[in-house]
Structure formats: C-alpha cells, structure tokens
C-alpha cells in the first residue's frame, strides 16, 4: 500500500484528484471560493428565512414583505450598471472582501437589535436598503471573479458548481433557520449568519490571483459605461440574454416573495414548514446545478435555456394551484430546477460570448437585470397578493412568465443556437 502513496499524494495535494464533473475544484483559488461560500451561504439562507418570517410576523402584510425585498434590491437597480465600470477597474477579489465584510457587520446589527427587542419593520427596511448598496457591488464582482479562478474551458463547470453550493445551502440553511426561529428566535439565526462570513473572507484573502494593473488603469469612467452599453445593444444575442433575465425577474422570480404566506396562511405549516418549502426549492436548484456541472458541456445551452423558461412558468402555475404540502413541494422543486438552470446557463453564455474588455460591464448589466428588476416584481406580486390572495397572484405571475418566454424565444431566436 505504501508504495502507491507517493503517486497519489501529490495529486490530492494540488487538487488533481477531483473527477471530471468537479474539475473546477482542481484550481486552488476556486476551492477556496467554493468552500468559503459553502459555509457563508448556509448562514445567508438562515438569515433570509428568519428575516422573511420576522417581517410577516411583525406586519402580517404581503405588500410589506414585497417592500422589504424592494428596498434590498433597489440599489442594485440604480447602481449596478455603474458598478460594472468599477469591477473592470479594480480587483474583484478585493471588492468582494469589502462587500462581505459589510454584510457581516449588517447581520450583526440586525442580530443585536432583535436580541434587544427593539427591531421594527422600519429598521429592517433601512438595513435591507443599506445591504442592497453593498450587494450592487457584490453581484457583478462575484460574476467577474470566475475568470480569475478557473480557465475558460472550465467556466460552466465552475458556475454550475458554485450554483450547487448556493442551492445546497438553500436546502440546509432554511431548514436550520426555520428550526432555530421556531425554537430560539430570529436573532440567533442572524448572529450565526454574521459569523459565517468569516469563512468566505478568509478564503478570498488566501487566494493568489495575478492582476494586470495596466488594463485596470485605462478605465475612463462614464465613457466606459457608454461603450459597454453600445456593445450590449449591438450584440442581439447578448441583449436577448439580459432582457429575458430582466423580464422574468419582474414576472417570474417574484413568487419567492410570497412563500411565507403560503407557509402560514395557505398550508398552515409554520416557521419550520416555511424552512422546508425553501429547502424543497433548493433541492430542485441543486439538482439543476449538479446536472449542468456533470453534463452541461455536452448539451445545447441555448435550447436548454429556452426550455427552462417554459418549465418555470409551469412550476409557478402548479404552485398557485396547489393547496397541499406534497404538491407545493413538487412545484417548488421544479421551480428551483428551472430557475437555476436558466440563470447558470445565461451566466455561462455571457462569460463565453463577451470579450474580456467588456466582461465587467456586461455582467453588471446581467446582475442589474436580475437583482434590479426583482424588487419591482416583489412589489407587484405583494400588492396583488393583498388584493387577490397569494395563490391568485402567483397564477397571474405564471401566465405572464409563459407569455414573455414565448415572445422572447421568437424575437431573440439567435439564443436557441448558442452552444
């Protein structure tokens, strides 16, 4: 046995022992990012679960649930395009260290005011807005860092694996968060989240990334932003990818806002049940991410992207129709699968299509479309939920998702042929 160890050990030491489906993990930088994210994102989903439950417990309003989401993502809508210029100018790793540190401090503040029992809806609204400002920088920087972590040929694998971490945490975090909220209260969940940010900050600081200072110093601010927008509108396939994310962020992804209402009022399963619903959504998303990691390079990405949009519309319709836990869980598994499939595929296609000099700005338009338009949808579905009921609001969302997916597939037909 000993005679084989010298041959095996070097491969494991340098990460070469990972199978092909996990090949991005052969990169030391990506391993640091991957495992740091794994710990941190469990805390993020714990906090998200606890905060949604806290808001609905304090207010009993679906509109106010949507308003908190709106406040958290409004800065993304207003600032993301400008942040792309900064991402093209500075190190993505350094920017992420700053944003993750801000997230850690904000989670600590939320935990403190909840422990002291002085938390109010208005405080949560303000903290969500401040977090949104940091998130406007974090989102494009997070997308742009992949090219520093892995080779271009491993981009889909890296993005899919990172999506698997995000959605694996979405299974674990809400389940733990729902239990902690039910047994110990929301403040404990917020405290744990604050501590978990140290893992991803440590991973970022440990990375060894070569930068090109000359390329970073040539930025011209507003002119660079305009050049990036000109490129975006000139390339129809790139524009189509961004536009459809924006459209579905408004009418398709916003069903997530009303999940606390389904847990408490429609299904009557409480905080732990709410965590279970989010975990079901995460299970579907994790399945999609792992499928793309192991087989995504062999499949036509454009066609898969279009099919995933139709599947999302069907899943949202099923959610609105359901009045039982098993059917709701099924709908959320399908929705999670469809949602992450299209986001991972869109991200990968943009990374592959867009030239290096425009990457930060185009990816900022992607995060602007994803995070900036989501709050508009949250306000709309929250308003509809208060007027028509949560189930009917979700059914309306499903109808618009299907219509826009059909229109997008026809108008941006070039996307179907992307590989």
Steps between C-alpha positions, in 0.01 A plus 500: 500500500778741594663477160195664340477795740775711336309480172162589650591768754628769257177479301289547810724776631459709189134417443558278196308207646157655436290319235417669170157611617669692784803610297474869598596389853847411367569874519618609847336841467166349407520252789551787744202684348283187487543387861492853641171556318363167624529611863398862445194430285348265757499800733359726228204269444445468874479879522275528193256248649503669841462850356205412277328330791574794731359754255179304450470441875540873571274631223270224367521678162594342168568844356748577779674168432542615142610847613791360703616309193454817295713701744773236492526493123419862410870601524581217257257653250647848548872422532592168336579641155742752652655231720602312185747777420653461848520122459689544172737742674577326831572150629179296538652319797568822693152632424347176630700519824349845562144399415510181708634699796208743468253209488654358818465831686140552386399148608654572841300823533176321407576230757568759771180702453298178486662369821421832670140477374517846340472372143226657289385469142659838424840388635487187284409714200798730559746214550372329186563817300854536638571136423371562150765767443775249585321235294506727193880468511512140618289350219706610196829447686390145589418423136822653367731311735442162331751576224761554774419168663489251211591466132237598242433136408393434859268802535169311475627240743609770747174697469291183532699381803465838665127485427498157666658657810246782495212258472642236730510779757143584400400150613699499824471867600120541496449165673739602779368856497138392532590273793705772673225760455240262642717398797733794576373800305617701200793675674696175535473436125625852426796454738607173342486657155727783612761249617491291181622791284847449648534180293461665160710804603781267611478309170522820295802622696680168449467508118795565271372692198715667235367840393577723204536851649537661160166367380333617821638854475366581154138541608330827399199488729181612328642445151573139592140459619370636169734276303375199693137592429577550130651152487198356681248649255715413199512127580144368477569165666666670798216752521246218486661318790493814716150613399341164577660489845356847565154402376484178701639676808186713498233240420658161568743499790284705737293202619779452757376810683170336594631168632456608866133564420461151352665350810292691757163565334453255211666185635512598871834327566680771704861616505653152477271419209607822329861389532397171344344676199819695441698178535281337231571792269869456577488126429372564149757771444783277628392223263515745210841633600653153534345388171661796324833437674518138385327515160454865407796519261351221287155656458372792283497788747269730300223243466529396863465863602175543306352174629582599858292819459195299403556260788516793743162634381345154545649462849372842613151412370513172698600693814203737466264208437622290796328481837697203634854467633611217263385684187651826621832327568490347150432840345788660691742223401412558134519878542842476665626276220374733227612821670860395558529330160426824320711720725807272481463461123451875445803579714717245318395614153577862588842401639580309180362750247615833643860618438720550806500881474119517533446216748456706818259743337288234326487286814393808695212538253413135570501554877307825445237306306490222759519691825372840385168390350423237763385763755252641250350153467500461879298820545258397225441147627473624860236752394311238300524260793332749735223565244443160335665258742842336480391205284331717236798737492732207429268372224511842333879492527505161326289630211726798434810280529370271227402788270836678534692174453318438172557858378868490602554168327360641175667843504840385625508180296881519474524375859358161402815427296755594767716211618 
